[in-house]
Amino acid sequence: MSNIVNDLVEDYIRKTLKMNNGLLEEMEIYAEDNSVPIIHKEVSELLKVILKIHKPKRILEIGCAIGYSSIFFADVLNNDVEIITTERNPIMLEKAYENIKKAGLSDKIKILVGDAEETLKDIDGDFDMVFIDAAKGQYKLFFDIVFDKVKNGGIVISDNILYKGMIASDDFVVKRKKTIVKRMRDYLDYICHQEFLDTSIIPIGDGVAISYKMSDR
């Protein structure tokens, strides 16, 4: 039980949605077999619709892992996009480079190697979309670093923001996760109460927040 959506509802949605094939399917199998976190199926289909509507030309992703999300974004956008992503784990990096090369996207997806807190500071702005899917206790820090690099009219998508339901209720909180939960709650409170943002919290997958940037702070 995810503590976010009834298991029967979740299973029904995942079985009903169109399945991927080719490299994306291979990466999904690898992720499941090796306990690598990638975006949930129902979340990826939501993002697919958003991408087709928003048509971003420049995307910043925080948290590359094996490259699944970046490759998925590029695939949805018919490779008509520039994607900058971040990763520090050597094992994930090796697999990400392999997958990106296999997808023929080495000229479209650039990985910044190292701690996102440092690598993000020096990149040029004007992103149409930011996807945050990294250390859950650092979302507010990442947001503050990149927000001014997002165009007005751009979107910031934050994944896993309900964190197995722990954000919604202390009844679900694991003791060792208390600091992460507090920080995520503070982050959600922040992005939901700013005049320069419109934010929606959607209880699918592990929770997704979509924030539309109306103006600079």
VOMAR-270997 format. One record per residue: chain; residue in three letters; z, x, y of N, C-alpha, C in turn; residue number from 1. Coordinates in pm, 1 decimal. Atoms other than C-alpha are relative to their C-alpha. Example, Ala and Ser with C-alpha at 12.3 -4.5 7.8 and 13.67 -1.06 7.14 Angstrom:
! VOMAR-270997
[marvex "A","ala",[0.0,89.0,-119.0],[780.0,1230.0,-450.0],[0.0,90.0,120.0],1];
[marvex "A","ser",[-6.0,-82.0,-119.0],[714.0,1367.0,-106.0],[73.0,-77.0,109.0],2];
This chain:
! VOMAR-270997
[marvex "A","met",[0.0,84.9,-120.0],[0.0,0.0,0.0],[0.0,88.1,124.6],1];
[marvex "A","ser",[11.7,-83.5,-119.0],[-105.9,149.4,334.8],[97.2,-40.1,109.6],2];
[marvex "A","asn",[-88.7,55.7,-102.5],[142.9,-63.4,533.6],[-75.6,-39.2,127.1],3];
[marvex "A","ile",[81.7,37.6,-115.1],[-147.6,-138.6,769.4],[-79.4,-126.6,-30.5],4];
[marvex "A","val",[77.1,115.8,43.1],[-374.2,-380.0,582.8],[33.3,-28.9,-145.7],5];
[marvex "A","asn",[-21.0,39.9,138.1],[-315.1,-575.5,263.1],[-98.3,72.7,-91.9],6];
[marvex "A","asp",[84.7,-77.8,90.5],[-449.7,-371.9,-30.7],[-121.4,-78.3,-48.3],7];
[marvex "A","leu",[111.1,82.0,47.3],[-665.9,-660.9,-153.8],[-108.7,-11.6,106.5],8];
[marvex "A","val",[95.4,8.3,-110.7],[-827.8,-696.2,188.0],[-73.2,132.9,16.0],9];
[marvex "A","glu",[58.8,-133.8,-14.2],[-884.6,-321.5,212.7],[-101.3,27.4,-109.7],10];
[marvex "A","asp",[91.1,-22.2,112.7],[-1039.3,-303.5,-134.2],[-126.2,-83.9,14.1],11];
[marvex "A","tyr",[115.6,88.0,-17.4],[-1264.2,-600.5,-60.2],[-96.6,56.6,104.3],12];
[marvex "A","ile",[84.6,-54.0,-106.4],[-1391.4,-446.9,263.6],[-75.8,122.3,-49.5],13];
[marvex "A","arg",[64.3,-123.1,45.4],[-1462.9,-110.3,102.4],[-107.2,-26.1,-105.0],14];
[marvex "A","lys",[98.9,31.8,102.6],[-1646.7,-268.5,-192.0],[-120.4,-73.1,58.5],15];
[marvex "A","thr",[106.4,80.1,-59.9],[-1852.3,-489.8,39.5],[-93.4,83.1,87.2],16];
[marvex "A","leu",[79.8,-81.7,-91.8],[-1972.3,-222.8,284.0],[-105.9,81.6,-74.5],17];
[marvex "A","lys",[108.5,-80.6,55.8],[-2294.2,-30.8,223.6],[49.8,141.0,-31.1],18];
[marvex "A","met",[-42.4,-132.9,41.4],[-2240.7,294.3,36.4],[-96.6,105.7,53.0],19];
[marvex "A","asn",[84.7,-112.0,-39.1],[-2369.8,633.1,149.0],[-63.4,63.2,-123.4],20];
[marvex "A","asn",[59.1,-75.7,109.1],[-2592.8,854.6,-60.6],[-30.3,141.2,47.8],21];
[marvex "A","gly",[35.8,-136.2,-37.3],[-2716.7,1211.4,-61.9],[120.1,87.0,30.9],22];
[marvex "A","leu",[-104.5,-95.5,-33.8],[-2504.2,1477.7,105.6],[130.6,-68.3,38.8],23];
[marvex "A","leu",[-123.3,69.3,-40.2],[-2258.1,1232.0,260.5],[76.6,-49.6,-121.8],24];
[marvex "A","glu",[-65.6,44.4,123.5],[-2186.2,1084.7,-83.0],[62.0,118.2,-73.8],25];
[marvex "A","glu",[-53.8,-120.7,65.1],[-2142.5,1435.2,-226.1],[129.3,44.7,69.1],26];
[marvex "A","met",[-117.7,-42.6,-75.0],[-1894.2,1517.0,50.6],[117.2,-96.3,-21.5],27];
[marvex "A","glu",[-105.4,98.5,27.2],[-1700.7,1195.0,-10.8],[65.3,26.6,-134.9],28];
[marvex "A","ile",[-53.4,-30.7,133.8],[-1664.0,1283.7,-379.1],[82.2,128.4,4.5],29];
[marvex "A","tyr",[-73.8,-126.3,-13.0],[-1560.2,1640.0,-292.8],[134.3,-24.0,69.5],30];
[marvex "A","ala",[-122.8,26.1,-75.4],[-1304.5,1511.8,-40.6],[103.9,-69.5,-86.8],31];
[marvex "A","glu",[-94.0,71.8,87.1],[-1150.7,1273.2,-293.0],[54.9,91.1,-108.8],32];
[marvex "A","asp",[-41.9,-89.0,109.7],[-1140.6,1533.5,-571.4],[91.9,111.9,48.0],33];
[marvex "A","asn",[-75.8,-113.7,-51.5],[-985.5,1797.5,-343.6],[102.6,-38.1,107.0],34];
[marvex "A","ser",[-100.7,51.3,-93.9],[-754.4,1578.3,-131.9],[-25.7,46.5,143.2],35];
[marvex "A","val",[38.1,-34.6,-136.9],[-945.2,1654.9,188.0],[-9.8,-129.3,80.9],36];
[marvex "A","pro",[5.5,123.3,-78.4],[-885.8,1391.2,457.0],[-131.3,-12.3,77.5],37];
[marvex "A","ile",[117.7,33.0,-79.7],[-1206.5,1236.4,592.5],[16.4,-143.6,48.4],38];
[marvex "A","ile",[-13.2,135.1,-53.2],[-1262.9,914.3,784.5],[-16.6,-103.6,-112.0],39];
[marvex "A","his",[7.3,107.1,98.4],[-1203.8,599.8,580.1],[-134.0,-72.7,11.4],40];
[marvex "A","lys",[129.9,65.9,5.1],[-1511.4,403.9,475.7],[-13.4,-108.1,107.6],41];
[marvex "A","glu",[8.5,109.0,-97.4],[-1432.6,100.8,692.3],[-0.3,52.2,143.8],42];
[marvex "A","val",[0.3,-61.9,-133.2],[-1368.7,329.4,990.3],[-137.5,59.4,28.8],43];
[marvex "A","ser",[131.7,-60.3,-21.3],[-1697.5,513.5,941.8],[-104.0,-106.3,33.9],44];
[marvex "A","glu",[96.6,105.9,-29.5],[-1886.4,184.1,944.7],[21.5,-57.6,140.3],45];
[marvex "A","leu",[-27.7,40.2,-138.3],[-1712.7,80.3,1266.9],[-59.9,102.7,95.7],46];
[marvex "A","leu",[52.8,-105.5,-85.5],[-1804.1,416.6,1419.6],[-152.5,-1.1,2.3],47];
[marvex "A","lys",[145.6,8.1,5.4],[-2163.1,373.5,1304.3],[-51.9,-101.6,101.3],48];
[marvex "A","val",[41.6,103.1,-95.1],[-2192.7,52.0,1506.0],[21.8,47.4,143.9],49];
[marvex "A","ile",[-29.7,-50.6,-134.7],[-2025.7,212.9,1810.0],[-102.7,105.0,41.8],50];
[marvex "A","leu",[97.0,-105.0,-29.8],[-2257.9,513.7,1790.5],[-136.9,-58.3,32.6],51];
[marvex "A","lys",[131.8,59.9,-22.9],[-2567.3,294.9,1771.4],[-4.3,-75.3,133.0],52];
[marvex "A","ile",[-5.9,69.5,-128.9],[-2451.9,94.4,2074.5],[11.5,99.8,115.6],53];
[marvex "A","his",[-31.9,-94.1,-108.9],[-2319.5,383.5,2284.6],[-104.5,110.7,14.6],54];
[marvex "A","lys",[103.5,-104.4,3.0],[-2589.1,638.2,2184.5],[42.2,128.8,72.7],55];
[marvex "A","pro",[-43.8,-123.9,-66.0],[-2391.0,950.5,2284.1],[-96.6,114.8,-27.4],56];
[marvex "A","lys",[84.9,-118.2,13.9],[-2593.4,1264.3,2345.4],[82.6,126.5,-20.6],57];
[marvex "A","arg",[-86.9,-117.3,12.2],[-2295.8,1500.6,2347.6],[137.2,-46.9,-47.9],58];
[marvex "A","ile",[-124.8,42.3,62.6],[-1991.4,1460.1,2121.6],[91.0,120.5,-19.5],59];
[marvex "A","leu",[-102.3,-99.7,30.6],[-1669.5,1661.6,2100.1],[90.2,-56.8,-108.1],60];
[marvex "A","glu",[-88.6,40.8,109.9],[-1478.3,1638.4,1773.7],[114.3,100.5,-9.7],61];
[marvex "A","ile",[-116.6,-86.8,17.7],[-1126.2,1775.3,1735.5],[49.6,-19.4,-142.3],62];
[marvex "A","gly",[-36.5,9.5,140.9],[-1072.3,1841.3,1365.8],[-122.7,-14.5,-88.0],63];
[marvex "A","cys",[126.3,1.3,74.2],[-1379.5,1936.8,1161.5],[19.0,-19.3,-150.1],64];
[marvex "A","ala",[-20.0,-3.8,145.9],[-1237.7,1987.0,808.7],[-128.0,49.1,-67.4],65];
[marvex "A","ile",[119.0,-46.5,73.1],[-1542.7,2004.7,576.1],[-129.7,-39.2,70.4],66];
[marvex "A","gly",[119.3,33.1,-77.6],[-1780.9,1878.0,845.2],[-50.9,-141.1,-19.6],67];
[marvex "A","tyr",[49.4,134.2,34.2],[-1806.1,1519.7,720.3],[-30.3,-85.0,123.2],68];
[marvex "A","ser",[18.7,88.1,-116.2],[-1760.0,1335.3,1050.1],[-116.6,45.9,86.7],69];
[marvex "A","ser",[108.4,-52.5,-83.4],[-1992.1,1563.3,1246.2],[-136.5,-28.7,-61.4],70];
[marvex "A","ile",[126.7,26.4,68.7],[-2266.9,1531.6,987.2],[-30.2,-149.1,-0.3],71];
[marvex "A","phe",[17.1,145.0,-4.0],[-2212.3,1156.3,971.5],[-48.5,-44.9,137.0],72];
[marvex "A","phe",[40.6,36.8,-136.3],[-2238.0,1125.1,1351.3],[-147.7,35.5,23.3],73];
[marvex "A","ala",[137.7,-45.5,-21.3],[-2559.3,1328.3,1358.6],[-99.0,-85.1,-78.9],74];
[marvex "A","asp",[86.3,81.5,84.6],[-2707.3,1126.1,1073.3],[-23.7,-137.3,62.5],75];
[marvex "A","val",[11.7,131.6,-63.7],[-2637.0,794.9,1247.2],[-89.6,7.0,122.9],76];
[marvex "A","leu",[73.8,-15.3,-125.0],[-2791.6,925.8,1569.9],[-135.1,68.5,-19.9],77];
[marvex "A","asn",[130.1,-61.1,32.3],[-3101.6,1062.7,1392.6],[-11.5,142.3,54.6],78];
[marvex "A","asn",[-7.9,-140.2,-43.3],[-2992.3,1414.9,1490.2],[-28.4,20.2,148.5],79];
[marvex "A","asp",[26.0,-10.1,-144.0],[-3055.0,1337.5,1858.0],[132.9,10.6,74.8],80];
[marvex "A","val",[-133.9,-16.7,-56.1],[-2715.1,1471.2,1963.6],[42.5,146.2,-11.8],81];
[marvex "A","glu",[-65.8,-130.5,8.7],[-2520.2,1789.4,2035.1],[146.8,-26.4,-31.9],82];
[marvex "A","ile",[-139.1,20.8,42.0],[-2183.4,1809.0,1858.6],[73.7,132.8,1.3],83];
[marvex "A","ile",[-90.1,-115.4,3.0],[-1905.3,2058.0,1924.7],[126.5,-44.5,-71.3],84];
[marvex "A","thr",[-116.8,37.3,78.4],[-1618.3,2052.8,1676.4],[92.6,120.7,-14.2],85];
[marvex "A","thr",[-99.4,-107.4,8.9],[-1305.2,2258.3,1608.3],[62.0,5.3,-139.0],86];
[marvex "A","glu",[-68.6,-15.7,128.1],[-1142.4,2399.6,1296.5],[62.2,139.4,-5.6],87];
[marvex "A","arg",[-65.7,-131.1,12.4],[-897.8,2679.1,1214.8],[24.8,40.7,-144.6],88];
[marvex "A","asn",[-28.0,-28.9,140.0],[-852.3,2653.3,836.0],[-118.3,72.5,-63.9],89];
[marvex "A","pro",[112.1,-79.0,55.2],[-1063.3,2928.2,668.6],[-70.8,-69.0,-116.3],90];
[marvex "A","ile",[61.3,68.3,115.2],[-1119.7,2722.7,351.9],[-86.8,-115.0,47.2],91];
[marvex "A","met",[77.6,110.4,-55.3],[-1233.1,2419.5,549.5],[-122.8,51.1,73.6],92];
[marvex "A","leu",[111.2,-57.1,-75.5],[-1449.9,2636.4,771.6],[-114.5,41.2,-91.5],93];
[marvex "A","glu",[103.8,-45.3,93.4],[-1635.4,2790.2,478.8],[-78.8,-119.1,-53.6],94];
[marvex "A","lys",[64.9,119.2,54.4],[-1708.0,2446.9,333.3],[-79.9,-72.6,108.8],95];
[marvex "A","ala",[69.8,67.0,-110.6],[-1803.5,2302.7,673.5],[-132.4,69.6,30.6],96];
[marvex "A","tyr",[123.6,-74.6,-26.0],[-2057.2,2579.4,740.3],[-102.6,-25.3,-110.5],97];
[marvex "A","glu",[89.0,25.0,113.9],[-2201.6,2527.0,393.2],[-64.1,-138.6,10.4],98];
[marvex "A","asn",[51.9,136.8,-8.5],[-2236.3,2150.5,443.3],[-94.3,-19.1,118.9],99];
[marvex "A","ile",[83.6,12.6,-119.3],[-2378.1,2177.8,794.4],[-136.5,66.5,-22.6],100];
[marvex "A","lys",[125.5,-67.1,32.1],[-2639.4,2427.2,673.6],[-82.3,-83.9,-96.8],101];
[marvex "A","lys",[69.9,82.6,98.8],[-2725.8,2204.4,377.6],[-63.4,-123.1,65.7],102];
[marvex "A","ala",[50.7,117.3,-71.5],[-2771.4,1913.6,618.5],[-111.7,35.7,98.1],103];
[marvex "A","gly",[101.5,-43.8,-94.5],[-3007.3,2123.7,832.0],[40.8,-23.5,143.9],104];
[marvex "A","leu",[-52.9,34.5,-132.2],[-2783.4,2075.8,1135.1],[67.3,117.3,71.6],105];
[marvex "A","ser",[-64.5,-116.5,-60.5],[-2683.3,2431.8,1224.7],[-31.1,13.4,148.8],106];
[marvex "A","asp",[36.5,-6.5,-141.5],[-2864.2,2394.3,1558.5],[56.1,-117.2,79.7],107];
[marvex "A","lys",[-53.1,118.7,-66.4],[-2693.5,2062.2,1635.7],[152.8,-2.9,3.7],108];
[marvex "A","ile",[-145.6,2.9,11.6],[-2330.8,2121.4,1530.4],[55.6,140.6,15.6],109];
[marvex "A","lys",[-63.6,-129.9,-24.1],[-2127.1,2411.4,1670.0],[149.1,-12.4,-27.0],110];
[marvex "A","ile",[-143.2,0.0,30.8],[-1781.4,2491.2,1533.5],[71.1,104.4,85.1],111];
[marvex "A","leu",[-88.4,-92.2,-71.2],[-1518.2,2644.4,1761.2],[111.7,38.7,-96.1],112];
[marvex "A","val",[-94.2,-47.2,100.9],[-1301.7,2858.9,1534.2],[132.0,40.2,64.9],113];
[marvex "A","gly",[-132.3,-33.3,-51.6],[-927.2,2873.9,1601.6],[79.1,-124.9,33.4],114];
[marvex "A","asp",[-83.9,112.8,-39.6],[-646.8,2655.6,1735.6],[-70.0,-79.6,109.2],115];
[marvex "A","ala",[68.5,86.4,-96.3],[-793.8,2359.3,1920.6],[61.3,11.8,139.3],116];
[marvex "A","glu",[-67.8,-10.8,-129.2],[-533.9,2399.7,2194.5],[-59.2,111.4,85.0],117];
[marvex "A","glu",[58.4,-112.5,-72.2],[-697.8,2730.5,2287.8],[-151.2,-13.2,14.3],118];
[marvex "A","thr",[146.6,0.6,-2.6],[-1064.0,2679.8,2195.8],[-56.5,-108.9,91.0],119];
[marvex "A","leu",[50.7,111.4,-80.5],[-1095.7,2351.7,2387.4],[1.1,29.1,150.2],120];
[marvex "A","lys",[-19.8,-22.0,-143.8],[-990.6,2494.7,2722.8],[-124.4,52.6,70.6],121];
[marvex "A","asp",[111.3,-69.4,-65.7],[-1307.2,2692.0,2789.4],[-135.3,-67.6,-17.2],122];
[marvex "A","ile",[129.7,64.8,19.5],[-1576.8,2444.7,2685.4],[-39.4,-78.7,124.5],123];
[marvex "A","asp",[51.7,78.0,-112.5],[-1798.6,2277.5,2944.1],[12.4,-148.9,-30.2],124];
[marvex "A","gly",[-24.3,142.3,15.4],[-1750.0,1906.7,3003.6],[-124.2,-84.7,-14.3],125];
[marvex "A","asp",[107.6,99.2,8.2],[-1971.1,1598.8,3032.9],[-28.9,-44.9,-142.9],126];
[marvex "A","phe",[17.9,58.2,133.0],[-1912.7,1457.3,2685.4],[-7.2,-152.2,12.1],127];
[marvex "A","asp",[10.7,145.2,5.1],[-2016.2,1101.5,2610.0],[106.0,-60.3,-92.5],128];
[marvex "A","met",[-96.2,49.0,98.4],[-1766.5,1073.3,2325.3],[86.8,114.6,-50.1],129];
[marvex "A","val",[-94.2,-94.3,62.0],[-1458.3,1252.7,2195.7],[61.8,-69.2,-120.6],130];
[marvex "A","phe",[-61.2,52.6,122.0],[-1329.4,1201.8,1841.3],[118.3,89.0,-35.6],131];
[marvex "A","ile",[-122.0,-76.5,28.1],[-968.0,1312.5,1783.4],[47.0,-32.1,-141.5],132];
[marvex "A","asp",[-41.0,18.3,139.6],[-877.6,1365.0,1417.1],[60.0,130.6,-50.6],133];
[marvex "A","ala",[-61.6,-128.6,34.2],[-652.8,1670.2,1401.5],[151.2,-20.0,-15.3],134];
[marvex "A","ala",[-145.5,7.1,15.8],[-275.8,1743.4,1408.3],[55.6,-123.3,70.5],135];
[marvex "A","lys",[-39.2,131.0,-52.6],[-118.0,1399.7,1456.4],[105.8,8.2,109.7],136];
[marvex "A","gly",[-102.4,-14.3,-102.6],[170.3,1525.6,1666.2],[-51.6,59.2,129.9],137];
[marvex "A","gln",[55.9,-68.1,-116.8],[-67.8,1686.4,1917.8],[-106.4,-83.0,73.3],138];
[marvex "A","tyr",[107.5,81.5,-59.2],[-292.4,1395.0,2020.6],[7.5,-4.0,153.1],139];
[marvex "A","lys",[-13.6,5.6,-146.4],[-152.2,1370.7,2373.0],[-41.8,134.0,62.0],140];
[marvex "A","leu",[39.6,-132.6,-48.0],[-197.0,1745.9,2420.5],[-151.5,13.1,-0.4],141];
[marvex "A","phe",[145.5,-7.8,8.2],[-558.6,1728.9,2301.2],[-64.6,-89.4,106.4],142];
[marvex "A","phe",[54.3,95.6,-97.5],[-625.0,1424.0,2518.7],[4.2,59.5,140.4],143];
[marvex "A","asp",[-15.0,-56.7,-135.0],[-493.0,1598.3,2829.4],[-96.9,115.6,24.2],144];
[marvex "A","ile",[90.9,-113.4,-15.2],[-708.1,1905.7,2765.0],[-143.8,-46.9,20.5],145];
[marvex "A","val",[142.4,36.7,0.9],[-1035.0,1717.3,2714.0],[-36.5,-117.3,89.6],146];
[marvex "A","phe",[34.4,124.2,-70.0],[-1008.3,1400.7,2923.5],[-92.6,22.5,118.8],147];
[marvex "A","asp",[84.0,-26.8,-117.1],[-1158.8,1553.6,3235.9],[-139.8,47.4,-38.7],148];
[marvex "A","lys",[130.8,-41.2,48.4],[-1450.4,1672.5,3020.8],[-81.8,-119.5,-51.6],149];
[marvex "A","val",[68.2,121.9,44.0],[-1542.0,1311.4,2932.1],[-62.7,-69.2,120.5],150];
[marvex "A","lys",[67.8,71.4,-107.8],[-1796.5,1129.6,3147.3],[67.4,-134.3,26.8],151];
[marvex "A","asn",[-37.4,138.1,-25.9],[-1697.1,809.9,3323.3],[-97.5,-89.2,-76.9],152];
[marvex "A","gly",[82.3,80.3,89.4],[-1822.5,543.9,3085.7],[-3.6,55.9,-140.9],153];
[marvex "A","gly",[-9.9,-59.2,132.7],[-1749.5,772.0,2791.2],[115.5,-60.6,-78.3],154];
[marvex "A","ile",[-104.8,55.1,84.6],[-1520.9,690.3,2500.3],[75.8,111.7,-71.3],155];
[marvex "A","val",[-85.8,-88.2,79.1],[-1230.0,864.2,2328.6],[47.6,-81.0,-120.1],156];
[marvex "A","ile",[-39.5,68.7,122.7],[-1173.7,762.0,1966.2],[105.5,84.3,-70.0],157];
[marvex "A","ser",[-112.6,-70.3,63.3],[-840.7,855.8,1807.4],[22.5,-60.5,-138.7],158];
[marvex "A","asp",[-13.1,49.7,137.3],[-817.4,827.9,1428.1],[143.1,19.6,-51.6],159];
[marvex "A","asn",[-130.3,-10.3,68.3],[-508.4,779.7,1206.2],[118.8,-28.8,90.9],160];
[marvex "A","ile",[-103.9,18.4,-101.3],[-304.3,645.9,1496.4],[114.1,-92.3,-45.1],161];
[marvex "A","leu",[-112.3,79.6,51.3],[-93.2,405.5,1286.3],[73.5,72.8,-111.6],162];
[marvex "A","tyr",[-66.8,-97.1,87.0],[-8.4,684.6,1041.3],[77.3,-66.3,-114.2],163];
[marvex "A","lys",[-55.4,67.6,117.6],[47.5,483.9,720.9],[101.9,-107.9,37.2],164];
[marvex "A","gly",[-88.7,106.5,-45.8],[221.2,211.8,921.5],[128.2,48.1,63.9],165];
[marvex "A","met",[-126.0,-53.2,-52.9],[501.4,444.2,1033.3],[13.1,-21.4,150.6],166];
[marvex "A","ile",[-4.5,17.2,-145.5],[404.9,401.1,1399.5],[50.0,-139.0,35.3],167];
[marvex "A","ala",[-32.9,138.7,-30.4],[456.3,25.2,1379.8],[145.2,-36.4,-29.7],168];
[marvex "A","ser",[-136.3,38.4,39.5],[798.8,17.9,1213.1],[78.6,118.4,-54.2],169];
[marvex "A","asp",[-87.6,-105.2,51.6],[1088.6,252.8,1149.4],[27.4,-17.2,-149.5],170];
[marvex "A","asp",[-21.4,24.6,142.9],[1114.9,90.5,805.6],[-91.0,86.1,-86.8],171];
[marvex "A","phe",[96.6,-77.5,76.3],[814.4,297.3,698.6],[10.4,149.8,25.1],172];
[marvex "A","val",[-1.1,-139.7,-43.5],[909.5,628.1,862.1],[66.5,90.6,-103.7],173];
[marvex "A","val",[-55.3,-104.8,85.4],[959.1,928.6,636.0],[76.2,96.1,90.3],174];
[marvex "A","lys",[-88.8,-77.8,-86.2],[1243.2,1142.5,771.6],[-68.1,122.9,59.9],175];
[marvex "A","arg",[61.7,-125.0,-49.6],[1038.9,1463.4,800.1],[-114.7,-26.6,96.6],176];
[marvex "A","lys",[111.0,35.4,-88.9],[772.8,1274.8,1000.4],[46.9,-60.3,132.3],177];
[marvex "A","lys",[-52.6,69.1,-117.8],[1002.3,1144.6,1276.5],[-56.9,53.9,130.9],178];
[marvex "A","thr",[52.2,-58.8,-124.5],[879.2,1388.5,1542.4],[-144.6,-40.1,22.2],179];
[marvex "A","ile",[140.2,40.3,-10.3],[514.6,1312.6,1468.3],[-9.2,-146.3,41.7],180];
[marvex "A","val",[1.6,143.4,-30.7],[584.4,938.4,1480.3],[35.2,-23.9,146.2],181];
[marvex "A","lys",[-39.8,17.3,-139.8],[762.3,964.2,1814.3],[-113.0,42.5,94.3],182];
[marvex "A","arg",[107.4,-49.4,-86.4],[479.9,1169.3,1965.5],[-120.5,-93.4,-2.4],183];
[marvex "A","met",[113.5,90.6,8.4],[213.0,931.8,1835.4],[28.8,-130.4,74.6],184];
[marvex "A","arg",[-37.4,120.8,-74.7],[400.6,631.1,1974.1],[-11.5,24.9,150.9],185];
[marvex "A","asp",[10.6,-34.4,-142.6],[423.7,807.1,2311.5],[-145.9,7.3,42.3],186];
[marvex "A","tyr",[143.0,-10.9,-30.2],[50.9,881.9,2297.0],[-63.8,-138.5,13.8],187];
[marvex "A","leu",[57.5,134.2,-4.9],[-41.5,521.6,2220.4],[48.2,-77.4,122.0],188];
[marvex "A","asp",[-52.9,65.3,-119.6],[186.5,393.2,2493.1],[-72.7,50.3,124.6],189];
[marvex "A","tyr",[68.2,-59.7,-115.4],[17.4,631.9,2735.1],[-142.3,-53.7,14.7],190];
[marvex "A","ile",[141.1,38.0,-13.6],[-345.5,546.9,2656.1],[-18.2,-151.4,15.2],191];
[marvex "A","cys",[10.0,146.3,-13.7],[-270.8,173.3,2651.8],[45.5,-50.5,136.9],192];
[marvex "A","his",[-58.2,47.0,-126.6],[-110.8,162.1,2998.0],[-50.7,78.9,121.0],193];
[marvex "A","gln",[57.3,-73.3,-111.9],[-341.5,366.2,3220.8],[-109.3,-83.4,67.3],194];
[marvex "A","glu",[98.6,77.9,-74.4],[-551.0,207.0,3495.3],[-141.1,53.6,-18.4],195];
[marvex "A","phe",[132.3,-60.0,14.7],[-836.5,446.9,3425.8],[-57.0,-13.8,-140.4],196];
[marvex "A","leu",[43.3,17.5,138.4],[-863.9,347.5,3057.5],[10.1,-145.8,-43.0],197];
[marvex "A","asp",[-16.2,122.1,78.2],[-930.1,38.3,2851.2],[9.6,43.1,-144.8],198];
[marvex "A","thr",[-22.7,-46.0,137.3],[-790.8,88.7,2500.5],[21.0,-117.4,-94.4],199];
[marvex "A","ser",[-21.5,96.7,107.6],[-810.9,-115.6,2182.1],[54.6,73.4,-121.5],200];
[marvex "A","ile",[-55.1,-55.2,124.1],[-597.5,-43.6,1874.2],[-44.5,-90.4,-114.5],201];
[marvex "A","ile",[59.3,77.8,108.6],[-766.3,-152.2,1552.5],[67.0,38.6,-132.6],202];
[marvex "A","pro",[-71.2,-30.5,124.2],[-569.2,-179.1,1224.8],[-91.5,4.6,-122.1],203];
[marvex "A","ile",[79.9,-26.0,119.2],[-830.0,-49.8,981.4],[16.5,146.8,-36.5],204];
[marvex "A","gly",[-22.7,-136.8,45.3],[-817.9,265.6,772.2],[145.8,36.0,20.2],205];
[marvex "A","asp",[-136.5,-40.4,-34.9],[-512.1,450.7,898.1],[27.2,-30.2,147.0],206];
[marvex "A","gly",[-15.6,38.1,-140.1],[-550.4,292.2,1242.3],[-93.8,78.7,89.9],207];
[marvex "A","val",[94.3,-63.4,-91.9],[-807.4,364.3,1513.5],[25.2,-52.1,140.9],208];
[marvex "A","ala",[-7.1,41.0,-140.2],[-773.9,360.4,1893.6],[-132.7,38.9,65.4],209];
[marvex "A","ile",[123.4,-24.7,-73.6],[-1088.7,329.9,2105.8],[28.6,-18.8,147.6],210];
[marvex "A","ser",[-31.0,1.6,-142.5],[-1048.0,414.9,2473.5],[-127.1,21.4,81.1],211];
[marvex "A","tyr",[116.1,-7.9,-88.3],[-1315.2,355.5,2738.3],[45.5,56.7,133.9],212];
[marvex "A","lys",[-38.0,-65.4,-125.3],[-1294.2,587.0,3039.0],[-71.0,-66.6,118.2],213];
[marvex "A","met",[56.9,67.5,-115.7],[-1345.7,386.3,3357.6],[-11.9,92.7,119.8],214];
[marvex "A","ser",[1.2,-90.1,-115.0],[-1263.4,662.6,3604.9],[85.4,121.5,-32.1],215];
[marvex "A","asp",[-88.5,-115.1,13.9],[-1093.8,999.2,3647.5],[143.1,-41.3,34.1],216];
[marvex "A","arg",[-141.6,30.3,-26.1],[-716.1,1010.7,3663.6],[33.3,19.2,147.2],217];
